């Protein structure tokens, strides 16, 4: 477990804030939605991508929610990230693109998490 995940786990334990993973997933979704709302407002719904901005605090909330979910699922977030990076590297080596689709999307436009 990396330091960030351990800090979140310690905080959850100290504040008695453990919750079922389903609630953690809903919290994560809400926090990512707040990031999307920031992005939508700041970029005129994507019409001006150069003006995109997100609130750092909201990004922190999303990260906290993700690490709390990992803690509740007893998943080592660092190990999960290592697995994901290895998957993307293998895709790039095999297809030239990080996405799982058959196309050759660029890294900025593809959905590598698919």
SELOMAR-982350 format. One record per residue: residue number from 1; residue in three letters; chain; z, x, y of N, C-alpha, C in turn. Coordinates in steps of 0.1 Angstrom, whole numbers. Each point is the difference from the previous one (the first is absolute). Last residue first. Example, Ala and Ser with C-alpha at 12.3 -4.5 7.8 and 13.67 -1.06 7.14 Angstrom:
% residues 2
PT   num   residu   chaine    n.up   n.east   n.north   ca.up   ca.east   ca.north    c.up   c.east   c.north
PT     2      SER        A      71      128       -22       0         9         11       8       -8        11
PT     1      ALA        A      -1        3       -57       0        -9         12       0        9        12
END
This chain:
% residues 114
PT   num   residu   chaine    n.up   n.east   n.north   ca.up   ca.east   ca.north    c.up   c.east   c.north
PT   114      UNK        A    -211     -109        15      -5       -10         -9       0        4       -14
PT   113      UNK        A      12       25        41      11        -6         -8      -5      -10       -10
PT   112      UNK        A     -28       23        33       4         8        -11      11       -5        -9
PT   111      UNK        A     -39      -19        33      13        -5         -4       5        9       -12
PT   110      UNK        A     -36       12        43       2        -5        -14      14       -5        -2
PT   109      UNK        A     -17       21        41      -4       -14         -1       2       -5       -14
PT   108      UNK        A       9       46        14       6        -9         11      -4      -14        -2
PT   107      UNK        A     -15       34       -31      14        -2         -1       6       -9        11
PT   106      UNK        A     -50       -8       -16       7        11          6      14       -3         0
PT   105      UNK        A     -34      -19       -37       6        -3         13       6       13         5
PT   104      UNK        A     -34      -14       -38       5        13          5       5       -2        14
PT   103      UNK        A      -2      -36       -44      -7         6         11       6       13         4
PT   102      UNK        A      17      -29       -35     -11         9         -4      -8        6        11
PT   101      UNK        A      54      -11         1     -12        -7         -1     -12        9        -4
PT   100      UNK        A      46       13        11      -2        -3        -14     -13       -7        -2
PT    99      UNK        A      12       37        40       1       -14         -4      -3       -2       -14
PT    98      UNK        A      -4       42        25      13        -3         -5       2      -14        -5
PT    97      UNK        A     -45       33        -1       7        -9          9      13       -4        -6
PT    96      UNK        A     -33       29       -22      -1         4         14       7       -9        10
PT    95      UNK        A      -1        0       -51      -9        -8          7      -3        4        14
PT    94      UNK        A      29       25       -31      -9        -7         -9     -11       -7         8
PT    93      UNK        A      36       23        23      -8        10         -9     -10       -7        -8
PT    92      UNK        A      28      -28        25      -9         8          9      -8       10        -8
PT    91      UNK        A      32      -24       -23     -11        -9          4     -10        8         9
PT    90      UNK        A      40       22       -12      -9        -1        -12     -12       -9         4
PT    89      UNK        A      34        4        32      -7        13         -2     -10       -1       -11
PT    88      UNK        A      28      -37         6     -10         1         11      -8       13        -1
PT    87      UNK        A      36       -5       -30     -10       -10         -3     -11        0        10
PT    86      UNK        A      38       27         7      -8         5        -11     -11      -10        -3
PT    85      UNK        A      31      -14        32      -9        11          5      -9        6       -11
PT    84      UNK        A      32      -32       -13     -10        -6          7     -10       10         6
PT    83      UNK        A      39       14       -23     -10        -6         -9     -12       -6         7
PT    82      UNK        A      36       17        26      -7        11         -7     -11       -5        -9
PT    81      UNK        A      29      -31        20     -10         5         10      -8       12        -7
PT    80      UNK        A      35      -18       -25     -10       -10          2     -11        5         9
PT    79      UNK        A      38       26        -4      -8         1        -12     -11      -10         0
PT    78      UNK        A      30       -3        36      -7        13          0      -9        2       -12
PT    77      UNK        A      29      -38         1     -11        -1         10      -8       13         1
PT    76      UNK        A      29      -20       -41       1        12          9     -13       -1         9
PT    75      UNK        A      26      -42       -23     -12         8          0       2       11         9
PT    74      UNK        A      27      -41       -11       4        12         -6     -13        9        -3
PT    73      UNK        A       5      -43        24      -8         1        -12       3       12        -8
PT    72      UNK        A      21       -6        42       4       -12         -8      -8        0       -13
PT    71      UNK        A     -10       34        31      13         1         -5       4      -11        -9
PT    70      UNK        A     -41       -3        22       0        11        -10      14        2        -6
PT    69      UNK        A      -4      -29        36      -6        -6        -11       0       10       -12
PT    68      UNK        A      14       16        41      11        -9         -6      -6       -7       -12
PT    67      UNK        A     -29       27        25       9         8         -8      11       -8        -6
PT    66      UNK        A     -31      -22        27      -7         5        -12      10        8        -8
PT    65      UNK        A      15      -17        41      -2       -10         -9      -6        5       -13
PT    64      UNK        A       4       30        36      13        -3         -6      -1      -11       -11
PT    63      UNK        A     -39       10        25       4        11         -9      13       -2        -7
PT    62      UNK        A     -13      -30        33      -9        -2        -12       3       11       -10
PT    61      UNK        A      22        2        42       5       -11         -8      -8       -2       -13
PT    60      UNK        A     -14       33        30      12         4         -7       6      -12        -8
PT    59      UNK        A     -37       -9        27      -4         9        -11      12        5        -8
PT    58      UNK        A       9      -24        39      -6        -9        -10      -5        8       -12
PT    57      UNK        A      15       24        37      11        -7         -6      -4       -9       -11
PT    56      UNK        A     -33       20        27       6        10         -9      12       -6        -8
PT    55      UNK        A     -42      -28        19      14         4          5       6        9       -11
PT    54      UNK        A     -53       -3         9      10        -7         -7      13        6         5
PT    53      UNK        A     -56       -3        16      13         7          0      10       -9        -8
PT    52      UNK        A     -57        6        17      10        -4        -10      13        7         2
PT    51      UNK        A     -44        3        24      13        -3          7      11       -4       -10
PT    50      UNK        A     -45       11       -14       6        12          6      13       -3         7
PT    49      UNK        A     -27      -34       -21       8         7         -9       6       13         6
PT    48      UNK        A     -20      -48        16       2        13          7       9        9        -9
PT    47      UNK        A     -11      -42       -16     -12         2          9       0       13         7
PT    46      UNK        A      35      -21       -29      -9        10         -6     -12        3         8
PT    45      UNK        A      35      -30        15      -4        -5        -13     -11        9        -6
PT    44      UNK        A      21       15        39      -8       -12          3      -7       -5       -13
PT    43      UNK        A      33       36         3     -15         3         -1      -9      -12         2
PT    42      UNK        A      49       -2         2      -4        12          8     -14        3         0
PT    41      UNK        A      19      -37       -25       1        -2         14      -5       12         8
PT    40      UNK        A      -1        3       -47      -8       -11          4       0       -1        16
PT    39      UNK        A      30       29       -22     -14         6          0      -9      -11         6
PT    38      UNK        A      44      -13        -6      -1        11         11     -14        4         1
PT    37      UNK        A       9      -28       -36       0        -8         13      -1       10        12
PT    36      UNK        A       4       18       -43     -13        -6          2      -1       -7        13
PT    35      UNK        A      42       17       -13      -9        11          4     -14       -5         2
PT    34      UNK        A      30      -31       -16       4         3         14      -9       12         5
PT    33      UNK        A      -4      -12       -45      -5       -10          8       3        2        15
PT    32      UNK        A      20       26       -32     -14         5          1      -7      -10         9
PT    31      UNK        A      44      -11       -10       0        11          8     -15        5         2
PT    30      UNK        A       8      -35       -30       2        -5         14      -1       12        10
PT    29      UNK        A      -3        9       -46     -12        -7          4       2       -5        15
PT    28      UNK        A      37       20       -22     -11        10          3     -12       -7         5
PT    27      UNK        A      34      -28       -13       4         8         12     -11       10         3
PT    26      UNK        A      -4      -23       -40      -3        -9         11       4        7        13
PT    25      UNK        A      10       24       -38     -14        -1          1      -4       -9        11
PT    24      UNK        A      45        2       -11      -4        13          6     -15        0         2
PT    23      UNK        A      19      -35       -23       3        -1         14      -4       12         7
PT    22      UNK        A      -6        0       -46      -9       -10          6       3       -2        15
PT    21      UNK        A      28       29       -27     -13         6          4      -9      -11         6
PT    20      UNK        A      53       -7         4     -10        -1        -10     -13        6         5
PT    19      UNK        A      42       19        24      -6       -13         -2     -10        1       -11
PT    18      UNK        A      44       29        29     -10        -1        -11      -5      -15        -2
PT    17      UNK        A      32       21        33     -12        -7          3     -10        0       -11
PT    16      UNK        A      47       21        14      -1       -11        -10     -12       -9         3
PT    15      UNK        A      12       43        22       1       -13          7      -1      -12        -9
PT    14      UNK        A      -1       44       -18      11         0          9       1      -13         8
PT    13      UNK        A     -37        7       -30      13        -1         -7      12       -1         9
PT    12      UNK        A     -43        5        19       1       -13         -7      13       -1        -7
PT    11      UNK        A     -10       41        20       3       -10         10       2      -14        -7
PT    10      UNK        A     -14       36       -27      14         2          4       4      -11        10
PT     9      UNK        A     -45        2       -13       9        -5        -12      15        1         4
PT     8      UNK        A     -32       18        31      -1       -15         -1      10       -5       -11
PT     7      UNK        A      -4       46         3       6        -5         12       1      -15         0
PT     6      UNK        A     -25       21       -34      15         1         -2       7       -5        12
PT     5      UNK        A     -46        2         3       4       -10         -9      15        0        -3
PT     4      UNK        A     -18       35        27      -1       -13          7       4      -12       -10
PT     3      UNK        A      -2       45       -18      11        -2          9       0      -14         7
PT     2      UNK        A     -22        3       -48      -1         8         12      11       -3         9
PT     1      UNK        A      -1       -2       -55       0        -9         12       0        9        12
END
